[in-house]
Amino acid sequence: MSTVITCALMLERDGKLLLVQEAAEEVYGKWNQPAGHLEAGETIIDCARREAREESGYEIDLIGLQAIYDYTTSAGRHIVNFCFRARPIGEPGPIAEQEILTTRWFTSEELRRLPDGQLRHALTRRRIDDWLAGKSVPLDVLVEWSMP
């Protein structure tokens, strides 16, 4: 079994959370956090910054690690998802329109009322619930290391 490493961003501003609406055919119109796969030669921090920029248009300030979600899909793929809390810097630039239909800031109440059927998957809901609960650890628990 291979392991896939991904990252997700809980991009927050003024008590609201930014979600992106997916463009891929199999999840078309579903809401998710900006997220994606680690690319070759990239650190998980680099992945988080790139995915935020591509899917939300924002440069970001990482403020914490919400959680590391470790699971196996029904297809047997092992996924390790690093979920960061972040704040946007400045105004958004363009988004990857082939991946994302639109972005939207949601209030806590709107997130609680958002039907699960409108979310990409159960992990999207779990990350929202953990964000609403204030789950976070300092970013320094993640140590980037280069082998000499």
C-alpha positions in Angstrom: 0.0 0.0 0.0 1.4 3.4 -0.9 1.0 6.5 1.2 -0.2 9.8 -0.2 0.6 13.0 1.7 -1.8 15.9 1.4 -2.4 19.3 3.0 -5.5 21.3 3.7 -5.9 24.9 4.8 -8.4 26.3 7.3 -8.2 29.9 6.0 -9.8 32.2 8.5 -10.6 35.9 8.6 -12.8 37.9 10.9 -14.3 34.7 12.4 -15.1 33.3 9.0 -13.7 30.3 7.1 -13.0 30.2 3.4 -14.2 27.2 1.4 -13.7 26.5 -2.2 -16.2 25.0 -4.6 -14.7 22.0 -6.6 -14.7 21.9 -10.4 -13.7 18.2 -10.9 -16.5 16.2 -12.5 -16.7 13.6 -9.7 -17.2 16.3 -7.0 -18.5 19.2 -9.1 -20.0 22.0 -7.0 -19.0 20.4 -3.6 -17.4 22.6 -1.0 -14.0 21.8 0.5 -11.1 23.5 2.1 -8.2 24.5 -0.2 -6.2 21.2 -0.3 -4.0 19.1 -2.5 -1.2 16.6 -2.8 2.5 17.1 -1.9 4.6 17.4 -5.0 8.1 15.9 -5.5 10.8 18.0 -3.8 8.2 20.1 -1.9 8.0 20.4 1.9 4.6 20.2 3.5 4.8 23.9 4.3 5.5 24.7 0.7 2.6 22.5 -0.3 0.2 24.4 2.0 1.4 27.8 0.7 1.1 26.6 -3.0 -2.4 25.1 -2.5 -3.7 28.2 -0.7 -2.4 30.4 -3.6 -3.7 28.1 -6.4 -7.1 27.4 -4.9 -8.0 30.6 -2.9 -5.8 33.1 -4.6 -4.3 34.2 -1.3 -0.8 34.3 0.0 -1.0 33.1 3.6 0.4 33.3 7.1 0.4 29.9 8.7 -0.7 30.2 12.3 -1.0 26.6 13.6 -1.4 22.9 12.8 -5.1 21.9 13.3 -4.5 18.2 13.0 -2.9 15.4 11.1 -5.7 13.2 9.7 -4.5 9.6 8.9 -6.9 7.3 7.1 -7.3 4.7 4.4 -9.8 5.3 1.5 -12.3 2.7 0.4 -10.0 2.1 -2.6 -7.2 1.1 -0.2 -5.1 4.3 -0.5 -3.4 5.4 2.7 -3.7 9.2 3.1 -1.9 11.4 5.6 -3.4 14.9 5.6 -1.7 17.8 7.3 -4.4 20.4 8.1 -3.1 23.9 8.8 -4.8 27.0 10.2 -3.9 30.1 8.3 -4.8 33.8 7.7 -4.8 35.5 4.3 -2.3 38.2 3.4 -3.5 41.0 1.2 -6.1 40.7 -1.6 -6.6 37.4 -3.5 -5.0 36.8 -6.9 -6.4 34.5 -9.6 -7.5 31.0 -8.7 -6.9 27.7 -10.6 -10.2 27.8 -12.5 -9.8 24.3 -13.9 -9.9 23.1 -10.3 -12.1 25.7 -8.4 -15.4 27.2 -9.4 -15.5 29.9 -6.7 -14.5 30.7 -3.2 -16.7 31.9 -0.3 -16.3 33.0 3.3 -18.7 31.1 5.7 -19.7 32.2 9.2 -19.6 29.6 12.0 -23.4 29.4 11.8 -23.4 28.8 8.1 -20.8 26.1 8.5 -23.0 24.3 11.1 -26.0 24.4 8.8 -24.1 23.4 5.6 -25.5 20.0 4.6 -23.0 17.1 4.5 -24.3 16.4 0.9 -22.8 19.7 -0.2 -19.3 18.8 1.1 -16.6 17.0 -0.8 -16.4 14.2 1.8 -16.7 13.3 5.5 -13.2 14.6 6.1 -14.3 18.1 5.0 -17.0 18.0 7.8 -14.5 16.7 10.4 -12.0 19.5 9.6 -14.8 22.1 9.9 -16.0 20.6 13.2 -12.4 20.6 14.5 -12.0 24.3 13.4 -15.3 25.3 15.1 -14.0 23.6 18.3 -10.8 25.7 18.1 -8.5 22.7 17.6 -4.9 23.8 17.0 -1.3 23.2 18.1 1.6 25.6 17.5 3.2 25.3 14.1 6.6 24.6 15.7 5.5 21.0 16.3 6.3 20.5 12.6 10.1 20.5 12.2 11.4 20.8 8.7 14.7 18.9 8.5 17.4 18.5 5.8 19.6 15.5 6.0 23.3 16.5 6.0 
